[in-house]
Structures are given as C-alpha cells and as structure tokens.
Amino acid sequence: MTLLALCLGWVAGIAIEPRFDSPLWVWLAAGAALSAGGLFGVRGRARWTLLTAAALAFGAARMRATVPLPGPSFIGYYVDAQREVTLSGMVAGDPRLRPDGIEFPLVVERLLASASEVEKPHGLVLVRVPRPAPTYPREEVEFEYGDALVLRGALTAPEHDKDFDYAEYLAHHGVYALLERPQVLHHSAPQTASPRARLYRFRHRAYAALIGLMPAPEREVMAGILLGIESGIPEATRESFNATGTTHIIAISGFNISIIAGALLGLTRRLPRRWPGWTVALAGVGLYTVLVGAAPSVVRAAIMGSLGILARQIGRRTFALGALATSAALMTAVSPGALWDSGFQLSFAATFGLVVYADPMQAWVERRLTPSLGGARSRSVALGLSAYLLLTLAAQMTTLPLILLTFGRLSLASMFVNPLILPAQPMVMVLGAAATLGALAWPWLGRILGMLAWVPMAYTTRLVEWFAGMPWAAHPITGFTPAAAAGVYAAMAVGTLAIARGGDRDRRVAESGRARFATAALVVLALSAALVWQWALALPDGRLHLRLLSVDGGEALLLTTPSRRKVLINAGPNPQWLAIALAREMPLGGGTFDWVILASTDEEGNGGLSEVITRHNVLRVAAAQGVASASPSAAAFLHACTERAVPVETLHAGSSFDLGRGATLEVMGETDRGFLIQVVYGHARFVLPLGVDPDLLRTQADRGYVSTGQVLLLGEGGYSAVNRPPWIEAVDPWVTLLSTGLQSMSRPSLDVLQSLESRLLLRTDVHGWIDVATDGEKLWVRSER
C-alpha cells in the first residue's frame, strides 16, 4: 500500500500541476521539505502521509519542467503564418497517411529565422506534406523514420475547435507547431538504417502484401488489427465500429491488449502445467506489440496487459495494483503528457478492471454453477465465460466512464457485439498474420491463407455493421463532465472496498472470503452499470427530437428538447394506446412533462389525457380556448390540473415557447378547432397543423406566411381538403409524417398519397412510431419498423 500511495501521489501531482502557476523551484522545495519531514521527523502513518505529499510535489515539478519557457529557444515562438523559417531536422516517427498527404513529427536540430539561428529549439514540429500518389500499395514511401530533412515554410498553430482542443492534445505529446506544405530543400536517408527504421520498413512491406490478399473493407480493418495502420479504413466502416463500441478491435489500446491477453489465458488454462499458459499469453502480447510497430501507446498497453497476466498468476491483487501504479509512475516520469493520452487512460482502466474484477467474477460464476454441474464442469464453463464474456464485462465497466467522457457516445450494442465477435479475434489475428507472412515469402501461400483469414474478418465486420444499423445501437452523450466520471469511479472504489472489507472479517475459510469478494465485485459492477447507464441515457444529446407516437388515430407528439425536457402536444384518442407509446419513452415510475399543449379541441386529440395526469408529473399546460366544452377528456384533465395547482395558460396565435438552447415552438395561426404550430431549431423547421381548417392553410400558402420546412405533419390524418398540393408545395418538406389508425377507412385520401409519391412519407400505421431528430443542421429519422 505504501508503494501504491507513493505512485498515486506522483501521478496526482502531474495531474494537478496545470491548474497552478507555481514555478519549478517551489515544487522542488516543497518536495524536499516534505521528504525530510517524512524521513527524519515523524514515524508511522504520518511518515507515509508526508512522503506521499512529497511524491505529489515532485510529480508536479516533473510536469512543470516540461512546460516550455517562452522565448527564442521555444519552437512556438516562431509560429507566424506570415513569416517563413528554414528547419533542418530528423523524422521522429513513422509517417502517417492522411487523405491529403503524409504527416510526421520532426525533431528540429537547427532553425533559421530572419537573421537569427537557433540550435535544437524545444518542441517538435508536425509536418504535413502533400502526396499525390495512391494510398496503396504502400511499400515505398517518400519519407521514413530517421531521414534528414531541410524544410522551408511558415509555422502555424495547431487547429482548435469547440469540441476538441487539438493544440492541447499535441502539446501533451511535445508538438507546438505545424508546418504544412513546406518546400523540401534537402532529403537524405541515413547510410545505416536503425532497428526502428527497419521495423517500420517491414511494417510497410507487410501492409502492401496484406492489401492484396482480401477485398475491402476487410483488408483495411485487418491492417488496423495486425499492423496498427488505420488510414485506409472507410469512414462508414469506422463509424460502424464507433457506434457499436468495438473500436478497441482495430485501435491498438489497452482494451485491445487486455482482451487478447485474457483470451490467450483462457485458451491455455487447459494445459497440464500452469506456467506455460501465462508464458504463451506474454509471448502473444509481445509478438503482437512488435507486429504493430511498437509505438509508445502500444508499449504502454502491452506493459499493463503483461502486468495483469503476472498479477493473476501470482494471485495477489495488491501486488497487481502496486505494479499498475508503478508502471503509471514510470511512464509519466518519462513522458508526463502521457497522463492525458486517451490510450494511456483506457489502458490503465481496462487492466485495472481485469486485475480487480475478473477473478472474483469467475469465482462467483463457478460457485453458482457447482451445485448443478459439478466441480470440473462448472470450472470449465466458468473459464469459457471468463475468456469470452466476463473479461469483456470487467474491462468495459472500468472504461465506460472514460469512453463517455472522451468520445461522448454510449454504445448500447457493445455488450451484445463484443461477446459475439471476441471468439473470432484469435482466428483473425493468427490467420491474418500467417497470411501476411506467407505473402511476403510466397505470394501463392499468402493468397490461400488470405481466403481463410477473410472468413473470421468478414464475420467481424459484417456483424458490426449489422448491429450499427440498429436504431438503438448508440446514444450520443453530452454533459458528462470530468467531475461526473470521477464521481462514478469514486463510487465504484468505495463500494468495492466497503463490501470487500466486510468479507475480510471471516478469513478462516479461504473459499468463503473469495466468494464474498466475488459477490461484492459483481454487486458493485451491477449497481455501477445501472447508475452509469441510467445517468448517461438521461443526459441531453444536443438534438431536438420530434416523435410521432403510434396511438391508432388522432395525433400525439412528444418533443424532447436539446436540454432533454419533454413537451407533449395532444394525447391521441385513447389512453391505453398513449400509455403503451409513452412506456417506451418515459421512466418506469412515470416522468415529467415541462409542457402539455392541447392544440386540438376534439376528443380525437385529447382522449388520452387521463393517462398523462394519472401517471406523470405535469409542470405547465397550454390549452386552446373552449377546449373544455368541446372535449370531456380535456375538461377532466384541466380540472385535475387545477386541483394540483398546475399553471394553465390560454394558447393563441402568436404564442411562443422557449425550448432551450435556441429551440422554439411558435403558434402561427388558429381556428376554432386547433392551431398551426411550427418548431424551429437552427435551420430546421417542423410544421405541425393540428385540427386546423383548410382556409387557414390556404391563406398561409397564398400569402407566403409559411416558410419551407424540413418536416411536415399531414393535417387531419391525410384528409384531402386539408392537404392540398399548394400547401404541401409551399412547405416543400424533406420528410412528411402521417398519423392514422389501423382501422381508418376514409383517410388518408388516395389523391394525397399520390401527390406525395416523390417525397419521403412515413406513416404510423405502417412504420409505428417515427422519430425525427435534428441538431439544427442535419436530420436523423428513425421508426419503429
């Protein structure tokens, strides 16, 4: 625990230093004073408290030492789009393909600017050079690691947008300037290539060989898995992996290494002796690391994965946690900016999940299966579940808050897809590596093995694409802050330690203690999963959603604002149908409507209101004048609102409702039977005629009062007198919505349907509920079927 505390103190110091503006000497002096006090002044717990604080101060000092001092010795000093400089230096990494060229970091050995000359300025330069040649085959490249270059051009600052601070990201990796489209004055390769350069050269040859072995997109995904080259993956395929939470398969990270290590351990546990299993797993991780190029992020992931393997074999979770903390301290000592690298964070979190939760989960499953299957069979089943399900669950749980924080997306499909594709990954890797090596030696052998490797690779990509096409596959998340992620991790830690300590009171029976820890781990995982998922699903996604509910006639529309507030417009004719429709959208115990708007005066639009007031909380109501006398259901609803002190206001032409974040609901016109409503968010406009007369729509169209809209709800269930061609042409919608019941005989009118043949028409009797979402620019449309 003392080593763990010291390492965590060091890492905490690196993390907090950017929030302070203290000079380096202050941190060093504080560290020295605290160290002296801990070593010579006090004893017991106070000693280790002071030493941990000293480690924090020294960690902050290490981070402070990486902050460049402004001035001529700093490369950022010369960032000026209007001034050209001459740089001489060396390519410091494997050049990476971009859509418009090649990108590589440059270690600057000399800089010439105006009349000044600087030797070895602090900071790297990211160089981007156009490349008109095709993307592959990529056996020969224009630039290689270790090449000497002399370039001339203008240094610029890295790009930055509201969603991602690219400049800060590059600064954590030591890059402080960009050089785009420079003039190449000199280019030479070293006489003797370094081992790293030879490794990169082999990687390029392997990539060129692999590309010719199978069709797209499987070949590009295989290149990402085997070689860490992802530049050729089609955008649609990449988005499918993002939506299903399976990017760890192709993006080399700790999550990927952890799953590979776990799968190898599970496959080798049946061997007669224990040691060969972990040695095979370590060898597999090492070979994989070399194969993908041994980039720093991959090395970090491999070290953490290897530590996890050793910790599981030794059977000491405390050793494993100390080893993980030590590795984090050593890596941040070499490169403090690694702490802000998402790959480092995911590597650490995934390996932590395996170390802490994997064995207890497996023990819990084995214990529950033993009474019915027996010891040997239950152990075999538990091993299989551990290799293909429990390891995935443990790693995903500890990485989920980071994924929400970093990528802003909750993949609901990940828990289904990962167990299905994970068993195929050993075959993908083994057959893919064999095919690539075979192609380098004998092309005919590579083609034969490539056909075999294509089968599991195609299974993986097609299954991912199929799940990504599901409307529920992924949910965008906004508002999940670092404080929220820290809170989730703190809750997991406190819960696990509290329950585990309760089990430690009885150590006389070792099996009982392990069972308690296993149960505690699973309980905390389940509760944490439920809390995180419920929290994430309730967070706003920044879009305005209009859902046309399927209520068998009439109209019932549910608006979800960009800030996640709910607005119900009309309730349809039947409370049972509305209850079924809202059950899919509102919490189990009932939800809250910020507004309920009664935009129609007839019973067909208000018959379902009793469901609203009995099961849900209503904050405010806006109702048409006279609706109580025209609709008994509306009268009962308004009476209940009065008893509950719910504010009710009269709806009229010109009424406007602020939906938050720039979204508004406006009443454009009214009749005795209803209103013409429009919902506006950014450049998107939804036009909703509810219970209106044909004359109102004709006037709106003839006088040009209505603007074009992206979405149009057909009035009166598609009745021809209301939905005349001039009106539809005036709105000119991208999407047309129709609410009608399965028993409707006279509506919608045939001539209306014929006039909409060239437009996208979605109907509740055919498609079920229909959801249209917009961020103010784009439109997303989903339906129940």
N, C-alpha and C positions, 0 to 999 in steps of 0.2 A: 504493500500500500504506500510505503514511503517513496519508492521509485515512481509509482503511478502519480502520486501527488506532485513530485518534482517535475515530471514531464508535462503534466497538465498545467502546472504553473507557468512553465516556459511557453507552451502554446498559447495560454491565455494572455501572456504579456505581448506576444506578437499580434494577437487579435485586437487588443485594446489600444495599442500604440497609435494607430492612425487617428484616434479620437482626441489625442493630446498633442500639444505643440511644445513639448519639453525637449531641450537639447540633449545630445547624446551623453554629455558628462553628468547630467542629473540622474539619468537611469543607471549609469555605471556606478556613481557614488552611492545611490540608494541600494543597489545590489551588493556592493562591497560592505556597506554598513550592516545590512540585514544578515549577510553571510557571517560577518564577525560576531554579531549577536547570537546567531544560531549555533555557531561552532564553539564559542568560548563563554557566552554569557548565561545561557539557560540550558535546562535539560528537559527530557520528557517530551510531551506533546508540543510544548511551547517552542522547543528547538526546531521540530519539523515544520511548525507553522511559519517560523521566521525563514527557514531555508526555502520553503515553498514560495514565500513572498519574494525572496531573493531571486529565485528562478524566474518569477514573473518579471522582475525588474531587468534581469539580464536578457530575457526574451524580448522585452520592449526595446532594449538597447540594440539588440541584433536587428530588429526591424527598422529602427531609426537609422542604423548605419547604412541601410540600403537606399534611403531617401537621397536622391542626388542634390548636391548643392548647386543653386543657380549660378551661372557664370560661364565663361568661355570653355571650361573643361567638361561641360554637360552638353550632350548631343541635342537636347531640347532647346538649348539656347539659340540654335541656328535654324529653328523652324520658322520659315518665312516663305510663303508661296511666291513672292516677287523676287527672291534672291537665290541664285544658283550657287551650289557649292560643288567641290570635287572631293570624292571619297575614295580611299583605297582601303581594301579590307579583304576578309575571307568569308565565304559562305559557311554559316554556322549551323546549318541543319539541312535535312533532306528537302529539296524544293517540292512544293505542293502545287498541284494543278488547280487553277481557278477557271471559271467559264471564259474569262477574257485573257488568260495568260498564266504565268508562273509566279509563285510567291515564295520568298525565302528570307530568313534573318541574316543580317550582315554584321560581323564584328568589325568595327571601324578601327583601323590602325593609324590612319592619318587623315586629317580633314583640312582642306584649303578653302578659305572663305575670304574674299577680297584680298587684303594684304596680310592676313593672319594665317598661321599654320598651327594646328593643334595635334599633338601626339596622343593617340589612344583616348579619345574622349569617352566619358562614362555613358553607357547606354547603347542598346542595339538599335539598328535601323531595319525596318521591314521593307524589303524591296519587292516591287511588283513590275514584272517585265512582260510585255505582250508576247503571245505565242500563237502565230497563225497556223501552226501545224495541227493535224488532227490529234484528238485526245489519245487514241491508242491505235496500233500497238505502241507502247511506251518503253521500248528497250533502250533507245538512245535519247538522252535529254540534253538540253543546251547547257545546263548548269548542274554541278554536282557538289556534294559536300567537300569542303577543303579547297575549292577553286579560288584563285586570287583574282580580284576584280578591281578595276578603276572605273568609277561611275561619275557622271556629272548630271545634276538636276537640282530641282528645288525640293527641300524637305518640307513636308506638311504635317499637321497634327492629325492623329487618328480620328476617324469618324465617330460621331456620337449621336444617339437618338434618345427619345424619352423612355424607351423600353430597355435599352441595354447601353451601358457605359463602356464602349469599346476601348476608349483611351485608358480607363482604369484597368480593364482586363489586360491590355498589352503591358501596362506599367508593372503589373504584378509579375510579368514574365521578362521584365528588363527592357522592353521596347518602348521608346519615347518619340519616335518619328517614323514617318512613311516616306518612301521615295518611289514615286510612280512614273513609269515610262522614262527611265533615265537613259542618257546616252552612254553606251558602253565604250569606253576608251581603251580598255585593255582587259583581256580574259585569258588566263592560263591555268592549266591543271598542274598539280604537284607531280614531280617526277616519280615518286613512290606513293601510291595511294595508302591511306591509313586503314586500319582494320574496320573502322566505322564506315569509311567511304566504300570499301569493298562490300560490306554488308548491305549498304544502300543500293549498290550496283546490282548485287544478286537479287535484291527485292524487286528492282525494276525489270530484270530479266524474267523473274517468276511471274510478275504481273502480265507482261506481254505474252508469256506462254499460257497463262490461265485464261486470258480473254478469248483465245481461240478454241477453248475446249467445250463451251456450252453457250446456249442462247442468252439474250438479255431477258429480264433483269437479273437472272440467277448468277451470271458470271460476275456482275458488279458487286452483288451482295457477298458472293464468295470471296472476292478480292478484299472486301472490308473485313470479313471474318478472319481470313488467313494472313493477310498482309497489312491490314490497317490502312488500306488505300480506299477511301470512300468517295473520291471526287467524281467517279463515273456513275454513281447510283442515281437513277432517275428520280426526279423530285416527287413524283406520285408514289413511288415505292418507299422513299424515305418518309413521306408523310404517313403512309400506312403503318410503318414501324413506330413512328412517333405516337400515332393515335392509339395503338394497342399496347404501349408501354414495353416494347420489345427492342428498343434501340440498343440495349446492352448486348444484344446478339452481334451487332455489327460495329458498335462503337466500343473500342477497347477500353474498358474501365474496370474498376474493382468488382462491380456487379458481375461482369462477364467472367473475370478470373475466378470469382467465388463460386459461380455455378459450375464452371469447368472443374475446379478442384473438388467440389462436392460430388459431382457426377463420377469422377475418377475414383474417389474414395469409396463411393457406393458400389462401383463395379468391381473393385479389387478387394472388398471386405470378405469375400468368399474364399480367398486364398488361404492355404493351410496355416501360414505364419502371419503375424500381424505386421511386421516391419515392411515386407515387400509392398503392401498396399500403399503406405504413405510415401515410400520411395518412388513408386510409379507415379503417384499424384504430383510429387515435387518435380520429377523429371518431365512430366507432361506440361506443367506450368512453365518450367524453364525453357523447354523447346518451343512452346507457343510464344513466349516472350521474345526469343531470338528471331523466330519466324516473322513476327510483325514489325521488326525493326528496332526493338529495344529502346523505344522513345522514353523520355523520363516519366511520363504519366503511366506508361505500361510497366516500367520497372517498379514504380511505387505500388501499383496494383498487384504485381507479382510478389513483391516482398510481403505485403499484407496477406495475400492469399496463402503464401507459404507459411507465414506465422500462424495463420488459422489452422492449417493442417497439422503443424507441430503441436500446437496447443491442444487440439482434440486428441492426438495420440498420447500426449503426456497426461491428459486428463485433469489439467489444472486451469480453471477459468481465470483465477487470479494471475497466474503466470501469463496467460494469453493477453489479458487486459494490460498488464505491465509491458509486455512486448509490443503491443499495438501503440501504446502511449510512447514508448521509447522510439519506435520507428517514426512516429509522427514528429517527435522532437528532433531526431537526427535529420529527417528530410527538410524540416523547416529551418534547421540550423544552416544547411547548405543553401536552401532557397526559401527564404521567408514568404515570398509571394505565393508559394505552393498552397498555403493555407486557404487562399481564395479561389483556387482552381476547383471547378465543379467535379472533375475527375478524381482529385485527391479526396474531396469530401465524400463522394459516393463510395470510393474505395474503402475509406475508413468506416463509414456507416454500414456498408454491406458486410465487411469482415467482422465488425463488432456484432452484428446480428447473428452471424454464423457461430461465433465463439460463445455468445451468451445463451442463445435460444435453441440452437439446432439439436444438441444432445438432449436437453430436457424434453423437448418436443418429441424426439424419437423414443425416449424412455417412457413418456406418458402414453404414446400410442401402443408401444409394446406391452405395457402393463395392462391396458384396457383390452387388448386382444388375447392375452394369455389364457383367461378362463375359457374362452370358446375355441381357440385354435391350438392351444398348447404352446410350450416354450419355444421350440425350434421353429415352428411355422409362424408364430407371431413375430419372432425376431426377423425372419426372412421378409415378412410383409412390411414390418416397420422400416427395415433397411431400404426396401424398394420405395416406400412412400417418402423416406428421408431424402433419397437421391433425386426424386423427380417432383416432389411437392413441398415437403417441409423445409428444405433448404431454400427453395424459392420464396416461400412464405416468410421465413426468418429474415432473409436479405431484403425483401420488398418492404416489410414493415419498418425496418430501421432506415430505409432510404426514402420512404414515402413523403415525409415532411420536406426533405431536401428537394425531391422531384417537384412537389407543389410550389416550393419557393423559387426554384431555379427556372423551371420550364412553364409554370403557370397552367398546367393541364393535369387533370385527374383521369387516368385511363381506367374505365370500368371494365374493359375487356382483358386487362392484363392478367388477372387471376385465372381466367379461362384459357387464354392463349399460351401462357408460359408453360403450364404443365403438359400441354399438347405438343409443343414444338421442342421442349427441352430434350426428350429422349432421342430426337433425331440429330442433335448437335454433335455428339461424338462421331456419328457416321459422317456428318457434313465435314467435320474437321479432318478425320482420318482419311476418308476417301478423297477429299479436296486436296489435302497435302500430298497424298500419293499420286494423284493425277497431275499435279503441278510439277512435282519432282520427276515423274515419269516423262512428261512432255519435254522437260529440259534435257533428259537423256535420250529418249527415243520418242519422237512425236507420235508414232502409231500406238505406243503403250499409253501415252497421255490421253489420246482420244478414246480408247477403250475405258480407261478408268474414269475419264471425264463423264462418259454416259452414265456410269454407276453413281458418281458423285452428284450428278444433276438430280437424281430422284429425291433424296432427302432435302436437297436445297430447294427444289421446286415445291415439295411438300411444305417447307417452312414459309416460303414467300407467298404461295397461294393461300395458305391458311391465314397468314397475317393480313393479306389483302381482303379476304372474305370477311374476317371479323372487323376490319377497319371500315367496311361498308355498312356495318350495322349502325342505326341511328343513335344507339346508346354507347357506342364504343368509347368515346372520350368526351370529357366535360371541361370546357375552358374555365380556369380559375383566376380571379383577380382578388386582391385584398389579403392574400396570405402573406403576412409580413414575417421578417426575421424573428420578431418577438413571439409570433404565433408558433413558428417552428421550434423555437427554444422552449416554449411552454409545453408543447407536445412531448419533446424529449425529456424535459424535467418530470413530467407526469409519468412517463414510462419508467424512468430511473427510480423515482420514489416508490412507485407501486411495486416494481420488481424487488427492490431491496427490502421493502417492508414485509412483503409476503414471504420472501426467502428467509429473512431473519426469524420469522415465526416458525418456519420449518426447522431452523437450526437448533431449536431448544431440545429436540429429541434426536441425538446423534447415535444412540446406542444401536440402532438398526440402520445400516448404511442405505439399504434399499428404500426405507421409509423416507430418509432425508432426500434422496434423489427424486422420489415421487413427488414430495412436496414442492421441490424446486421446479420440477417439470410442470406441475399443475399451476404453480404461481406464474411461471413464464407464459403458459398458454392463456391464463385468465387475463394477464396484463396485455398480452398481444391482442386478444379479442376485444377487450374494452378499448384499447388504444385505436384499433382498427375502426371500431364503431364510431368513436368520437371524431377521429380524423375524417372519416368518410362523410359522416353527417355534417360536420363543420364545413368540409370542402364543398359538398353539394349545396349547402345553403349560402355559399359565398356568391356575390354577383359575378357574372361573366362579361359585363360591359356591353351586353347586347339588349336590344328591345325585342321581346318575344310577343307575338300575337298568336294565340292558339284558338282555333275554331273548334269548339267542343262538339262531339257527336251526341246529340240529345234527341234524335228522332223527330226532327221538325223544329220550326222556330229558329231563333239564334241565341247562342250563349257563347260569349267571347271572353277569354281570360288573357289580360295583359300582364306581362311580367316586365317591369321597368328595368333599365340598366343597373339600378341600385337594388334590385331584387324585391321591390314592392309589388303587391298584387292588386289588380283592378279588375272587377267582374262587370261586364257590360251585358245586361239581360241574363235571364236564367233558363230560357227554354220552356217548353210546355209541361214538363213532368219532373217532379222532384226525384224520382227513382233514377231516371236517366242522368240527371245532373249529379246525383250522388256517386254514380259509377264513374262519370267523367272526372269529377274532382278528386276521387280517391287516388287517381294516378298522379295528381299534381300537388296535393296538399298533404301535410303531415298526418300521421295516423290518428292522432287525437284531435285533429282539427287545426286549421291555420287561421291567418289573419288577412283580411281584405282591407287595404287602405281606403279603397273606394268601392262602393257598389253603385252602379249607374243604371237607372231604369230608363232606357231610351225608347221604349215602346209602351203603348198604353193598353194593348190587348193581352189576353190571357196566354196566348201562344208565346209571348216573350217573357212572361212573368210567372207562369205556373210553377216553376221550380224554386221559387224564392223561399218556401218553407224550409228547404234543405239548408239554405245559406244561413238563416238566422238561428237554427237549432244546433248546428254542428260547428259553426265557425264564428270567429270574432270579427265584427264589423266596426271600423273606426268612423267612417263618414259615408253619407248617402246623398246622391243627387238624383232627383226624380222629376219626371215630366209633370207639369201641372194637370190635374184632373185624372191622374193615373189611378188613384184610389177608388174613384167612382166607376172606372171602366174595367178594373181587374180586381176581383175578390182576393186573389193571392197577393197582389201588390198592397191592397188595403191592410191585410193581416200582417204583412211584413212591416209596413210603416208603423202600424200600431205597436208591434213588438220593439221596433227601434225607439219609439217614444218612451216605452217603459224602461228601456235600458239606457236612456239618456244619450242615444246616438244622434249626433247632429245631422239634420236633413235640410238640404237646400234645394231650391227650385232650379231645374235645368231649363235653359232658354238659349235662343240663338245669340251667339257671342260669348257664351260661357267658355272658359279656358281652364285647363288643369295642368299644373306643373308636375311632370312625372319624374323629374330629377335628371341631372347630367345633360340638360338641353333638350330632353324629350317633352313634348306637349300633346295634350288632347284638346281639340277645338271643336266647337259646335258651329257648323257653317250655315245651317238653316233648320227650320222646324215647321211641322204641320200639326194638325190635331191628333195625328196617330203616332208621330215619332219625330226623329231627328236625323239630319245628315251630319255625320261625325268624321273628322279626319285626325289621324295620329301622325305626328311629324317627329322624326329624329334624324338630324343631319340632313342628308339629301334624300332620305327615304320618306315616303308618304303612303299611308294606308287610308283608303277611302271606304267608309262604312255607312251605307244607307240603311237605317233601321226603322221600319214602319212608316216610311215616307210615301207621299203621293207622287204620281208621275209628273204632275205640274211643277213640283219643286225641282226635280232633276232636269226637266226640260228647260226651266228658267236658268238653272245653273250652267247648263251646257250652252244655251243660245247666247247668253250674255257674257260668257267667258269667265264666270266666277270660280270655276273649278280648275285647279291645276292638274297636270298629269301626275299620276300616282303609280307606284310600283305594284301595289296590291289593291284589288277591288273586290268587295263583297257584293255579290248579286243580291239585290233587294227582293223581298217577298218570295224567297225560295226559288228565284228564277222566273217569276211571272213576267210575261212578255210586255205587258203595258208599262211596267216599271223599268225594265232593262232594254230600252230602245237602242238601236245602233248608234245614233248621235251621242247619246250619253256615254256609252262604252268607248267610242272613239275619242271623246273629249278627255276621258281619264287616261286612255291608252295604257292599260296595266300590263306589267310583265306576268303577273300571276292573278288568276281570277278564282275566287272562292265561292262555293255554293253549299249552303246548309239546307238539307232536305231529309225527310224521313223515309224509311224503307217502305212505308205504306202510302206515300204520296202518289196520287193518280193523275192529278191535273197539272202539277208543277214538277220539274221545270218545263217551260214551254219548248217545243221542238225547234221553233224558229230561233230562240235564244241560243240553244245548243249549237245549231248550225252556224250562227254568226260568230261563235267562239272557236270554231274548228282550228283556226290558225294560232290560237293562244293557248297557254297552259291553263287548263281548268281542273281544279281539284274539288271533289265532292265528298261530303261526309258519308253519304250512303254507299260510296264506292271505296273511299280511302280511309274512312274512320276519322279520328281527329287529325287536324292539319296544323302544323306549327311553322310559322314564318318568323325568322329572326333576322335582325339587321344591326350592324354596328354604325349605321349612318351612311355607309358607302356600299357595302356588299349585302347580298341577300342569301340566306340559307333557308331551304324549305325541306321539311320532313313531314311524314304522315304515318299513321298507324299501320297501314298496309298498302 
